[in-house]
Amino acid sequence: MVGFAARWPPSNAPSPAGRSSRWPLTTWWAAACTSCGGSRGAARTGQPLAVAAAGVAALAIVLCFAEASSHFEEPGSAYLYARHAFGAFVGFEVGWMSWLARVASVASLSVGFAQA
């Protein structure tokens, strides 16, 4: 039996990235994350301000994690904080969801860059 990975992508299907290398794919991703329309017209539509606001929000989350980590001696990050605040069941759920999100993101990025 042939596995899924051996059959994917189908031989007649076009590659999503065409014949691009990793560098154009990376720059396209960066442009898509920072402005919805690529680099054209970003300054006119207020998108740099939106990116700066998202950066401030991310900084606030980082500072919250830094403050929470100062209250604990053992490692554990979000799992530890959720377990302490909401109990063992919620801590278990947060731990597994964090692990699954990290595995899924690394897997999808690996596939994306391998097919580029």
Order of alpha helices (4+ residues) and beta strands (2+ residues): alpha-alpha-alpha-alpha-alpha
